[in-house]
Amino acid sequence: MARLLAIDIGNTHIKIGLLHQGQWIEEWRLATDMRRTPDEYRLFVRGLLLESNVEAVDRAIVASVVPLLTPFFLRVLESVSLVLPHEVVPPGYGLEVDYPPANLGPDRFVNALAAWELMHQPVVVVDVGTTATVDAVADGVFLGGAIAPGPHFLAQALAQGTARLPLVTPAIEPWSIGKNTEQAIRSGVGQGFVGMVKGLIENTRSVIGVDAPVVLTGGWGQRLAPHLGFPIRLEPQLTLEGLRLADQWLHVHPVHER
């Protein structure tokens, strides 16, 4: 069965997945670094593949929210793929969009695509990491959603916007009342982030259905899930699955490949 290399280029991290025989057999995560050259990324990606005893893949697909890096990775993928790589550009791929396509991040789109395939009912799609996105999908249509800062942005805003508050590593702590400034910031950022995401989910459910399931992904997903107070479907590979579905759709509808 064909091997697929899928890459999600985010503002903080680049996620890479290698699919073989319908299973994600390898996953890697790189720091997004604008200073790296195309040659450096090419050598890095080829090195990862060679560690898995793979010299080339059959197909490759990329979703990117960092436009300056997109052409770099398309060239990287050309060097390791048997066919030209594909960049996900909404809409299409079996999911309609009621949202300006030029403003829709491909990561949000492929997450929605994967969540809709999982649930086939109105669903809330939550991705928590550098940012927090809470999106709605119903009747095979991406309806829109909300974008908010992630925990690290919240902590940085306090440190950069004040004279005396330190920069702390955000966490969701068990306490609500901090006994010193660092604890108070951790409480405000961590518990505040939980409350913000919970409120955005509830707002979204009030529109598409109060019982709409919630699919959660992102670097903070596992930490956040126990604190939300309602059932969550945690899907760490949601973005990769969305890329797999987009590639699958292109394979069935090659005339639409761009």
C-alpha positions in Angstrom: 0.0 0.0 0.0 1.2 3.5 -0.8 3.2 5.6 1.7 1.9 9.1 2.4 4.0 11.8 4.0 1.8 14.5 5.6 3.2 17.8 7.0 1.3 20.4 9.1 3.3 23.6 9.3 2.3 25.7 12.3 3.5 28.9 13.8 5.4 27.1 16.6 5.8 23.5 15.5 5.9 21.5 12.2 4.2 18.1 12.6 5.2 15.3 10.2 3.5 12.0 9.8 4.3 8.9 7.7 1.3 6.7 6.8 1.8 3.1 5.6 -0.9 0.5 5.2 -3.5 2.8 6.7 -1.5 3.4 9.9 0.6 6.3 11.1 3.9 4.4 11.6 6.0 7.5 12.4 5.3 11.0 13.8 7.8 13.7 14.2 7.7 17.3 15.5 10.1 20.1 14.6 10.4 23.6 15.9 9.2 26.1 13.3 12.4 28.1 12.5 12.3 30.8 9.7 16.1 30.9 9.7 16.5 27.3 8.3 17.2 27.1 4.6 15.3 24.7 2.2 18.4 22.6 2.1 18.4 22.2 5.9 14.8 21.2 5.9 15.4 18.8 3.0 18.2 17.1 4.8 16.2 16.9 8.0 13.2 15.3 6.3 15.2 12.9 4.3 17.1 11.9 7.4 13.9 11.2 9.2 12.7 9.0 6.4 16.0 7.1 6.1 15.8 6.3 9.8 12.5 4.5 8.9 14.2 2.8 6.0 12.2 4.8 3.5 13.9 6.5 0.6 10.8 7.9 -1.1 7.1 8.1 -0.5 4.3 7.6 -3.0 2.4 10.8 -2.2 2.9 13.9 0.0 0.6 16.6 1.3 1.1 19.7 3.3 -1.1 22.2 5.2 0.6 25.4 6.2 -0.2 28.6 8.1 3.3 30.0 7.5 3.3 31.2 3.9 7.1 31.9 3.8 7.8 28.2 4.6 5.3 26.7 2.3 7.4 26.8 -0.9 10.4 25.5 1.0 8.5 22.4 2.0 6.9 21.8 -1.3 10.4 21.7 -2.8 11.5 19.4 0.1 8.5 17.1 -0.7 9.3 17.1 -4.4 12.6 15.5 -3.6 11.1 12.6 -1.6 7.8 12.0 -3.3 7.1 10.0 -6.5 4.5 12.5 -7.6 4.2 16.3 -7.1 3.2 17.2 -3.5 -0.2 18.8 -2.8 -0.9 21.9 -0.7 -4.3 21.9 1.0 -6.2 25.0 0.0 -9.8 25.2 1.2 -12.5 24.6 0.2 -13.0 21.2 -1.3 -12.0 17.7 -0.3 -15.6 16.8 0.5 -16.2 19.6 3.0 -18.1 22.8 2.1 -17.1 26.1 3.7 -19.4 28.9 4.9 -16.4 31.2 5.6 -14.1 33.3 3.5 -11.7 30.6 2.1 -8.8 33.0 1.9 -9.1 33.7 5.7 -9.4 30.0 6.7 -6.3 28.4 8.0 -5.7 25.0 6.4 -5.1 23.5 9.8 -8.5 24.5 11.0 -10.0 23.2 7.8 -8.3 19.7 7.9 -9.2 19.4 11.6 -12.9 20.1 10.7 -12.7 17.6 7.8 -11.4 14.9 10.1 -13.9 15.7 12.9 -16.8 15.6 10.5 -15.6 12.2 9.1 -15.5 10.9 12.7 -18.9 12.1 13.9 -21.1 12.8 10.9 -23.2 15.1 13.1 -22.9 18.7 14.2 -19.6 18.8 16.0 -17.4 21.3 17.9 -13.7 21.1 16.8 -11.2 22.4 19.4 -7.5 22.8 18.8 -5.4 24.1 21.7 -1.8 25.0 21.3 -0.2 28.3 20.3 -3.7 29.5 19.8 -7.1 28.1 20.8 -9.5 27.6 17.9 -13.1 26.5 18.5 -14.9 25.7 15.3 -18.4 24.4 14.3 -19.2 21.9 11.6 -22.7 20.8 10.6 -24.3 19.1 7.6 -20.9 18.8 5.9 -20.2 22.5 6.2 -17.5 24.4 8.1 -19.5 27.2 9.7 -16.8 29.2 11.3 -15.7 29.6 14.9 -13.5 31.5 17.4 -9.8 32.1 17.6 -8.2 33.0 21.0 -4.7 33.2 22.4 -3.1 30.0 23.8 -1.6 29.8 27.3 1.9 30.8 26.3 0.6 34.0 24.6 -1.4 34.8 27.7 1.7 34.5 29.9 3.8 36.5 27.5 1.3 39.3 27.3 1.4 39.7 31.1 5.2 39.8 31.2 5.6 42.1 28.2 2.8 44.4 29.0 3.7 45.1 32.7 6.8 46.4 34.5 7.0 43.9 37.3 5.2 40.7 36.4 7.6 37.8 35.5 7.3 35.4 32.6 6.2 32.1 33.9 5.6 28.7 32.2 1.9 28.3 32.0 0.2 25.2 33.6 -3.2 24.2 34.7 -2.7 24.1 38.5 -5.1 22.6 41.1 -5.2 25.8 43.1 -7.4 28.8 42.4 -5.8 31.2 44.8 -2.1 31.8 44.3 0.0 32.4 47.4 2.7 34.4 45.5 2.9 36.3 42.3 4.1 33.3 40.2 1.4 31.1 41.5 -1.2 33.9 40.9 -0.1 34.1 37.3 -0.2 30.4 36.9 -3.7 30.3 38.3 -4.9 33.2 36.2 -3.4 31.9 33.0 -4.1 28.2 33.5 -7.6 28.4 35.1 -8.5 31.4 32.9 -7.6 29.4 29.8 -9.8 26.5 30.9 -12.7 28.9 31.5 -12.2 30.7 28.2 -12.2 27.5 26.1 -15.1 26.1 28.1 -17.1 29.2 27.5 -16.3 29.2 23.7 -17.4 25.6 23.5 -20.7 26.3 25.3 -21.3 29.3 23.0 -20.7 27.2 19.9 -23.0 24.5 21.2 -25.7 27.0 21.8 -25.8 27.6 18.0 -25.4 24.0 16.6 -26.9 22.0 19.4 -26.3 21.8 23.2 -25.4 18.1 22.9 -23.0 18.5 20.0 -19.9 16.3 20.6 -16.6 18.0 21.2 -13.4 16.7 19.4 -10.2 18.0 21.0 -6.7 18.1 19.6 -3.5 20.1 20.0 -0.5 20.3 22.3 -2.6 21.3 25.3 -5.4 18.9 24.5 -4.5 16.2 27.0 -3.9 18.7 29.8 -7.1 20.6 29.1 -9.6 17.7 28.7 -10.0 16.7 32.4 -10.8 20.2 33.4 -13.7 21.0 30.9 -16.4 19.1 32.9 -18.1 17.4 30.0 -17.3 14.4 27.7 -14.5 15.1 25.2 -13.2 13.0 22.3 -9.5 13.5 22.4 -7.8 13.0 19.0 -4.1 13.8 19.1 -3.7 12.8 15.4 -6.7 14.9 14.2 -4.7 17.1 11.8 -2.8 14.2 10.3 -6.1 12.4 9.8 -7.5 15.4 8.1 -4.5 15.5 5.7 -5.0 11.8 5.1 -8.6 12.4 4.2 -7.7 15.3 1.9 -5.2 13.1 0.1 -7.7 10.2 -0.1 -10.3 12.6 -1.7 -7.7 13.8 -4.2 -6.9 10.2 -5.1 -10.6 9.6 -5.9 -11.1 12.9 -7.6 -7.8 13.5 -9.4 -9.3 16.0 -11.8 -9.6 18.4 -8.9 -6.0 18.1 -7.8 -4.3 21.5 -7.7 
